[in-house]
C-alpha cells in the first residue's frame, strides 16, 4: 500500500569527516529545483544516538515523513531504529560513509530521483529488517548482525585503501589477536570464531555473504565459522571474501545463549549482551518503508 510523501527530513552530523554535510545540502538543493512542492529540512545531530531521537520525533510530528540519513551504515542504523520506534514513517540513506553496505545492496538509482517519484506516486517500497533481543533490550538492524571476528575484520578493511599484501597483513594481525567465543544453540555448546546474520548479500567492501538473497524476501542468511585454529580461521575468512563460504537461509528465529559478555555488531554499531543471556535474531518481513 502506497503512503503519500509530504516532507523530507535529512539528518546529518555537522562534524562528520565524510561527505555527509555536503551530500545533505546537495540533496536539498536538487529537490528544491526538481520537486519544489516537497519541503526538505536539514537537521543536525549533537551527540551519539541523537539521530535516532531526531528520526523518531520527525515521523511522529507529521505523517508522510521520509527521514534520510546522510551517513554510513551506523548513522542509518540509528535513523531506522527511530522510525521503527515511532511506528510510522519511512527511512532512506544518502550514502556518505566508508562502506555504505546497505546503499550498495539496495539502492537502484540516485536517491533524489527515487524521492521525486515517491512525491508523486507515494512511498510504496518495503524491506525486511533483522530484530535482535537480548539482555532485556531489542534493536533492529537494516543489514547485518555479527558476532565474533568477521564484522570486526570487515570494518578494519573498510578503513584502508588496500592492495593484496596489505589486506593479508591486516587480516592476519587482527585474527592472531582474536579469541573464540562460546554459545549454546539448540542445546549444543559451540566454540565460534564468527557468526553473521545478514539481510543483504555483502558486508563491507570485501565480504561477500551470499548470492541470490534479497532484503524483501522474508528470510535472512546465516554464516557460521566454528573455531578450528588461527590458520584455519584466516583461510575461512578468505573464503568469505571470495564469496565461497557456505551459508544458510532461514525464516525462523535463531536463538542462542551466551557464555560470556559479548559484543554484537548491528550494522557496525555495538550491542552488548551479558553472560548467560538468551539472544534471539529474527526477520521482520517488510517492516521498513523506504524509497529505492
C-alpha positions as CSV (number, residue, x, y, z in Angstrom):
1,X,0.0,0.0,0.0
2,X,1.4,3.4,-1.0
3,X,1.7,6.1,1.6
4,X,1.8,9.8,0.5
5,X,5.1,11.6,0.9
6,X,4.6,15.0,2.4
7,X,8.1,16.1,3.5
8,X,11.7,15.0,3.8
9,X,13.9,15.4,6.9
10,X,17.6,14.9,6.3
11,X,19.7,14.0,9.4
12,X,23.4,14.8,9.2
13,X,26.4,15.1,11.6
14,X,27.8,18.6,11.1
15,X,31.2,17.4,12.5
16,X,31.5,14.4,10.1
17,X,34.8,13.9,8.4
18,X,33.0,12.4,5.5
19,X,30.7,13.8,2.8
20,X,27.5,13.9,4.9
21,X,27.0,17.6,5.2
22,X,27.8,18.4,1.6
23,X,25.7,15.5,0.4
24,X,22.8,16.6,2.5
25,X,22.9,20.1,1.2
26,X,23.3,18.8,-2.4
27,X,20.1,16.6,-2.0
28,X,18.2,19.6,-0.6
29,X,19.2,21.8,-3.4
30,X,18.5,19.2,-6.1
31,X,15.0,18.5,-4.7
32,X,14.3,22.3,-4.4
33,X,15.0,22.6,-8.1
34,X,13.2,19.4,-9.3
35,X,10.4,18.9,-6.7
36,X,9.8,22.4,-5.3
37,X,6.4,21.3,-3.8
38,X,8.2,18.9,-1.4
39,X,9.5,20.5,1.8
40,X,13.1,19.4,2.7
41,X,14.5,20.1,6.2
42,X,18.1,19.6,7.3
43,X,18.6,18.7,11.0
44,X,22.0,18.2,12.7
45,X,22.9,15.7,15.3
46,X,24.6,16.9,18.5
47,X,25.8,13.6,20.1
48,X,25.9,9.9,19.7
49,X,22.4,8.4,19.4
50,X,20.8,11.8,18.6
51,X,19.9,10.7,15.0
52,X,17.6,8.1,16.5
53,X,15.7,10.7,18.5
54,X,15.5,13.1,15.6
55,X,14.1,10.4,13.3
56,X,11.5,9.3,15.9
57,X,10.4,12.8,16.6
58,X,10.2,13.8,12.9
59,X,7.9,11.0,11.9
60,X,5.7,11.4,14.9
61,X,5.3,15.1,14.3
62,X,3.9,14.7,10.8
63,X,2.5,11.8,8.8
64,X,4.1,11.1,5.4
65,X,7.6,12.0,6.6
66,X,10.7,10.4,5.0
67,X,13.8,10.6,7.2
68,X,17.1,10.5,5.2
69,X,20.3,9.7,6.9
70,X,23.3,11.4,5.2
71,X,25.8,9.0,6.7
72,X,27.2,5.5,6.5
73,X,25.6,2.4,7.8
74,X,26.0,3.3,11.5
75,X,24.1,6.6,11.2
76,X,21.4,4.9,9.2
77,X,21.1,2.3,11.9
78,X,20.1,5.0,14.3
79,X,17.6,6.5,12.0
80,X,15.9,3.2,11.2
81,X,15.6,2.4,14.9
82,X,14.0,5.8,15.4
83,X,11.5,5.3,12.7
84,X,10.6,1.8,13.9
85,X,10.1,3.0,17.4
86,X,7.7,5.7,16.2
87,X,5.6,3.1,14.4
88,X,5.2,5.0,11.2
89,X,7.1,7.0,8.6
90,X,9.9,5.9,6.1
91,X,13.6,6.0,6.1
92,X,16.4,6.0,3.4
93,X,20.1,6.5,3.4
94,X,22.2,9.1,1.4
95,X,25.5,7.1,1.3
96,X,28.2,9.2,2.9
97,X,30.4,6.8,4.9
98,X,33.1,4.2,4.2
99,X,31.4,1.0,3.2
100,X,27.7,2.1,2.7
101,X,26.7,-1.6,2.6
102,X,23.0,-1.0,2.7
103,X,23.0,1.5,-0.2
104,X,25.2,-0.6,-2.3
105,X,23.0,-3.6,-1.9
106,X,19.6,-2.0,-2.2
107,X,19.6,1.4,-4.0
108,X,18.9,1.1,-7.7
109,X,19.3,4.7,-8.7
110,X,20.2,8.2,-7.3
111,X,18.2,8.9,-4.1
112,X,16.9,12.3,-5.4
113,X,15.3,10.5,-8.3
114,X,13.6,7.9,-6.1
115,X,12.3,10.7,-3.8
116,X,10.9,12.7,-6.7
117,X,9.0,9.6,-7.8
118,X,7.7,9.0,-4.3
119,X,6.5,12.6,-4.1
120,X,4.2,11.8,-7.0
121,X,3.3,8.1,-6.5
122,X,3.8,7.7,-2.8
123,X,6.2,5.6,-0.7
124,X,5.4,2.0,-1.9
125,X,8.6,0.0,-1.1
126,X,9.1,-2.1,2.0
127,X,12.1,-4.1,3.1
128,X,12.8,-6.6,5.8
129,X,14.7,-5.8,9.0
130,X,16.6,-8.0,11.5
131,X,15.4,-7.8,15.1
132,X,17.8,-8.7,17.9
133,X,16.6,-9.3,21.5
134,X,19.0,-9.9,24.4
135,X,19.7,-8.7,28.0
136,X,16.3,-7.1,28.2
137,X,16.8,-4.9,25.1
138,X,15.6,-5.0,21.5
139,X,17.1,-3.3,18.4
140,X,16.7,-3.7,14.7
141,X,19.4,-3.9,12.0
142,X,18.9,-2.9,8.4
143,X,21.8,-5.0,7.0
144,X,23.6,-7.5,9.4
145,X,24.2,-8.7,12.9
146,X,27.7,-10.0,13.6
147,X,29.2,-12.0,16.4
148,X,33.0,-12.6,16.5
149,X,35.7,-11.7,14.1
150,X,34.1,-11.3,10.7
151,X,32.4,-8.0,11.2
152,X,35.5,-6.7,13.1
153,X,37.8,-7.6,10.2
154,X,35.4,-6.3,7.6
155,X,35.2,-3.0,9.4
156,X,39.0,-2.8,9.6
157,X,39.3,-3.5,5.8
158,X,36.8,-0.7,5.1
159,X,39.1,1.8,6.8
160,X,42.0,1.2,4.4
161,X,42.8,1.5,0.7
162,X,44.4,-1.9,0.4
163,X,46.4,-3.9,-2.0
164,X,46.5,-7.7,-1.6
165,X,49.7,-7.7,0.6
166,X,48.4,-5.0,3.0
167,X,45.0,-6.7,3.1
168,X,46.6,-10.0,4.1
169,X,48.8,-8.4,6.8
170,X,45.9,-6.5,8.3
171,X,43.7,-9.6,8.4
172,X,46.4,-11.8,9.9
173,X,47.1,-9.2,12.6
174,X,43.5,-8.9,13.6
175,X,42.9,-12.6,13.6
176,X,46.1,-13.5,15.6
177,X,44.8,-11.4,18.5
178,X,41.3,-12.9,18.3
179,X,39.9,-15.3,20.9
180,X,37.0,-17.6,20.2
181,X,33.5,-17.2,21.8
182,X,31.2,-20.0,23.1
183,X,27.5,-20.0,22.5
184,X,24.8,-22.6,23.1
185,X,22.4,-23.2,20.2
186,X,19.8,-26.0,20.1
187,X,21.2,-27.4,23.3
188,X,24.8,-27.7,21.9
189,X,27.8,-25.7,23.0
190,X,29.7,-24.3,20.0
191,X,33.0,-22.5,20.0
192,X,32.8,-20.0,17.2
193,X,35.1,-17.5,15.5
194,X,32.3,-15.8,13.6
195,X,28.5,-15.9,13.3
196,X,26.8,-13.5,10.9
197,X,23.1,-12.9,10.2
198,X,22.6,-10.9,7.1
199,X,19.7,-9.2,5.3
200,X,21.9,-8.2,2.4
201,X,24.4,-10.1,0.2
202,X,27.6,-8.4,1.3
203,X,29.3,-6.8,4.3
204,X,31.8,-4.1,3.7
205,X,33.7,-3.6,0.5
206,X,35.1,-7.1,0.6
207,X,33.0,-9.8,2.3
208,X,30.5,-11.5,0.0
209,X,28.0,-13.2,2.3
210,X,25.6,-14.8,-0.1
211,X,24.2,-14.9,-3.6
212,X,20.5,-14.5,-4.6
213,X,19.4,-13.1,-1.3
214,X,17.1,-10.1,-1.2
215,X,16.2,-7.6,1.5
216,X,12.5,-8.2,0.9
217,X,12.2,-12.0,0.8
218,X,11.2,-12.6,4.4
219,X,14.4,-14.5,5.1
220,X,17.9,-13.9,6.4
221,X,21.2,-15.6,5.8
222,X,23.4,-17.2,8.5
223,X,27.1,-17.7,8.1
224,X,28.9,-19.7,10.8
225,X,32.7,-20.2,11.2
226,X,33.4,-22.6,14.1
227,X,36.6,-22.3,15.9
228,X,39.3,-24.5,14.4
229,X,42.6,-22.6,15.0
230,X,44.2,-19.4,13.7
231,X,45.4,-20.5,10.3
232,X,42.1,-22.2,9.6
233,X,40.2,-19.0,10.6
234,X,42.3,-17.0,8.1
235,X,41.5,-19.5,5.4
236,X,37.8,-19.4,6.2
237,X,37.7,-15.6,6.1
238,X,39.4,-15.7,2.7
239,X,36.5,-17.9,1.6
240,X,34.1,-15.2,2.8
241,X,36.0,-12.5,0.9
242,X,35.7,-14.6,-2.3
243,X,32.0,-15.5,-1.7
244,X,32.7,-19.2,-1.4
245,X,31.7,-19.8,2.2
246,X,28.7,-21.9,3.0
247,X,25.6,-20.0,4.2
248,X,22.0,-20.9,5.1
249,X,18.8,-19.0,4.5
250,X,16.1,-19.1,7.2
251,X,12.8,-17.5,8.0
252,X,12.5,-18.9,11.6
253,X,14.3,-17.1,14.5
254,X,17.8,-18.1,15.5
255,X,18.3,-18.4,19.3
256,X,21.5,-18.8,21.3
257,X,22.8,-18.3,24.8
258,X,26.0,-16.5,25.6
259,X,28.6,-17.9,28.0
260,X,30.5,-14.6,28.5
261,X,29.7,-11.0,28.0
262,X,29.6,-10.5,24.2
263,X,29.5,-7.5,21.9
264,X,27.3,-7.9,18.8
265,X,27.7,-5.6,15.9
266,X,24.5,-4.4,14.3
267,X,25.3,-2.6,11.1
268,X,28.7,-1.8,12.7
269,X,27.1,-0.4,15.9
270,X,27.9,-2.3,19.1
271,X,25.1,-4.0,21.1
272,X,26.4,-5.5,24.4
273,X,24.8,-8.6,25.9
274,X,25.6,-10.1,29.3
275,X,26.9,-13.5,30.1
276,X,24.1,-16.1,30.3
277,X,21.9,-14.0,28.0
278,X,19.3,-15.6,25.7
279,X,19.7,-13.9,22.3
280,X,17.1,-14.1,19.5
281,X,17.6,-12.9,16.0
282,X,14.6,-12.9,13.7
283,X,13.4,-11.4,10.4
284,X,10.8,-8.7,10.5
285,X,9.3,-9.1,7.0
286,X,8.7,-5.8,5.1
287,X,9.0,-3.8,8.3
288,X,10.5,-0.7,6.9
289,X,9.1,1.7,4.4
290,X,11.7,3.2,2.1
291,X,12.4,4.6,-1.4
292,X,14.8,2.9,-3.9
